[in-house]
């Protein structure tokens, strides 16, 4: 794999004001690329160095060509409604609009990168690879899985553009903007609580900082040949209790975990993580090309 993107070429990022998107925009700008940051509403928290484009990419009347512009060769599609509500009806309701937008963009750019999720897979024990069978258990996972399958079957859409499906795992960092256990800890401290109910914390997951995830997504978008399903992850399973206790210690939070207050959910895997072999190769190539 070799890099083929000139330093000043423009990258389009949808969902640019979202939890992941704002970090991807900043990462690309720090690398020296121009960015067209697409948001649905004015006032989104986007790096001021980017060119902000206000548009609803799921609206069929939206002029997709005007969103992409004349100098863009890459699009990173992160836009997704209700990402933290895994059984919201919008996931399946918006599915066809995502397909329509992405297939239209595929005729305008050279590379399309779409954000996936480990929730596509459903219950799994061990490392998730690109070939791991999928059986999602939430509307969010079902919609993402269906989007990936539909895009990869649409061969006519990819006669010009390359398709990369970046599958993310358990994201943390910038925790005021997510709805994770880390955000709940910060809220509990703000409320003056001395403890927070917790499970046993034995389950092991693949945690990745949102800034590291942004770097991986940028590297995939800018590296030629980085196509197909790519796990964007740490590749290291860590016990939930260890990760949360480390967060409490690093932040100096005056709070403790009330272990066992919540039962471990029977549908949660005891250990699941991403196989990071390919993304590490892409990161190595990306660094050598900077």
N, C-alpha and C positions, 0 to 999 in steps of 0.2 A: 504494500500500500504506500502511495506517495501523495503528498499534498499537491493540489492543483489550483488552489484559490489564491489569487493575488491579494496582497495585503489590504488594498483599499476597496475590495469588492464588497457589495452590500449584502447583508443577510437579513431576511425578514423573520420576525419572531411574533407569532400570535400568542395571546394570553400573556402579553409582556408585563402586565401589572400584577400577575398572580404570584403565588408563593414561590414557585420555581422560576417562572418567567423573568422576574426582575433580576435574578442572579445570573441567568443566562445572558440577558442583555448586557449587563455590566462586564461579564467575562469576555464576551465578544469585543466590546469596546476597548477593554484593557489590552486585548491582543492586537488592536490596530484596525479592526474592521468597522465599517459604517453599518449601522443597524436601523432598520425600519421597525419600530416597536408598535405592534397593533394592539389596541385596547378597545373595549366596547364603549367606555364612557370617558369624558374629559375628567381630569384631575387625578388620574391613576398615578401611583408612585413608581415612576420610571426614571432611569438615569437620564439627566438632562442632556447628555451628549448625544443621545439617540434622537432620530426623527420620529416623532409620535404620530401615528395614524389612527384616527378614531373611526372604527367600523365594526359592524356585527358580521363576522365571517360566516355565520350560519344563516343569515338572511339571504334568500335566493335572489333578491333584487340588488345585492351588493355587487359593485363592479370589481371583480377579483383582480383584473389587470391593473387597475389604479392602486390597489393595495400593494401589489408586488413591485410596481414601478419598472423603470426601464433598465436599471443597472443591477438588479438582484439576480443571483444565480442559486441561492440557497434559501429554503424556507424551513423553519423549525416550528412545528404545529404543537403548541402546548395548551391552546385554548380548550377549556372543558368546564362546564357548569356543574356546581355542587360536588366537586371532587372529594370533599370531606364527608359527604352524606351518601354512603355506599348503596342505599336502596331508594334513592330519590327517583321519581318517575322521569325526570329530564334525561337520564342517561340513555335509555332506549328511545325516548321521544326525539332526541336530537341526532340520533345515529345517522340517519340518511343525509342530514345536512352536512355532517362531517365528511361523509363519503363524497358528496357532491363537491364540496369546497376543495378537498385534497386532490380529487381527480381533475378538477379544473386547473389547479396550480401546477399539476404535473406536466402540463403542456407549456408552461411559462418559465420554468426554472430547470436547473440541471440536477438538483438533489432536494428531496423532501425527507425531513426527519420528523417522525411522529412519536409522541410520548405514550408509552404503554405502562403497564403496571404488573407487579407480581400477582395481583389479585385476578389476573386472567387465568392463572393456573389453578386456583382453588386449593384444596388440601393437598399438601405434598410434604414428604419427609426427606430431607437431604438437599443436595445442590440442584438448583433449577438451571437447565441448559436451554439452548435455543430449540432443542428437539423435545423437551419435556411436554407430555400431553396436557391439554388444558381441559378443565372442568370447573369453571368459575361458579362461585356460590353467592354472588351478590349482583345486583343490577349493574353496578359499576363495572365489575369484572366481566360480566356477560357482554356489556356494550363495547368495552375495549377489545375483548376477544373477537367479537363479531366485526369490529372495524378492521382489525389486523387481518383477519381471514378474507374479508371482502377486498381490501386493497391488494393483497398478495395474489388474488385470483384475477384481478383486473389487468391483464397483460398489456392491453392497448394503452393504458395510462402511463406505462413505464417504458415506452419506446424511446423517449428522450431522457426522462429523469431517472435517477436512482432512488430507491426507497430504503430508508433506514428506520427500523422500529426499535426505539430505545426503551427497554423495560426497566423501570425503577423499582426500588425496594422500600425499606423503612427509612424515611427521610427525617432528619432532625436538623437543628440549627435555625437561627432566625425564628425562635420558637414562639414569639408573640403572634406570629402570623399563621400558625397551624393549629390543629386541634388535637395534638398528641398528648401523651402523658406528661411530656416536658412542659407544654403550655399549661396544663392543669396544675402542675406543681407551682409554676410561677403565679398563677391566679390564687392558689391556696395560700401562698406566702403573703400576697397582697391583702388577703382577707384576714390575716393574722392567725391562721390555723397552724397548729404545731405538728399535725400528722395528716396523712392522706391515706384512704383505704387502698389496698393493693392486693394483687394476687400473690402466689408463691414466688413469681418472678423467675421460675426455672426455665421457661421456654426460651429458646435461642433464635435470634433473628439477625438479619443482615442490615446493620445500620449504616447510613451514609449521610454525611453533612451536606446540606443543600448547596454549599459552595463547591464542594468536591463533585457533586452531581452535575452542577452547571458546567464545570470544567470538562467532565466526561461527555456531556451532550454537545458542547462546542467542538470537542475533538472529533467526535463522530461526524458532525456536520461538515467539517473542514478537511476530512481525510478521504481521499478517493478510494473507492473499493470497500468502504466500511458500510456494507449493506446487509439487509436481512434483519433478523432479531438479534439484538445486542443487549446483554444485561449490563445496566449501569448500576454498579453496586460496589461494595467493599470486598465481597467474596469471603468475608470472615464472619462466622456465626458467633454472636455474643449473647450471653444470658441477659434477659430483660432487667433482672435485678442489678446485675453488675453495671449495665449501661446507665440505669437511673441513679444508682448510688454514686457513680462517677460524676454525673451531672450535678447532683446535690453538693458534692464535695468541691467540684471545680467552681461552682457559683457561690459557694459559701452560704447555702440556703439554710435557714433555721427551721428545718422540718424533717420529719422522719416518715418512713414507710410503715404502714400498719399491715404487715404481711398476713395473708390468709383471710383478710376481711372480705375479699371477693374470691369466689372459687375460680380455678382455672377453667376456661371454656373448653368443652370436650371437642369442639371443632377446630381448635387451634393446634397447629403442628408443634410437636416438642422441639423440632429444630428444622429450620428452612433458611436457605441462603442462595445467593446467585453464584453461578460459575463465572468468575471474572477474568478468565483466561483471555478472551478476545478483546475485552475493553482495555486490558493492560497492554496488549500488543498495540492497539490503536493509540493509547496514551504515549507509549514509547516512540512510535512513529511521529506522532504530533510534536513531541518535544524536540525530536531531531530536525524537524522542519521549521521550527520557529527561528 
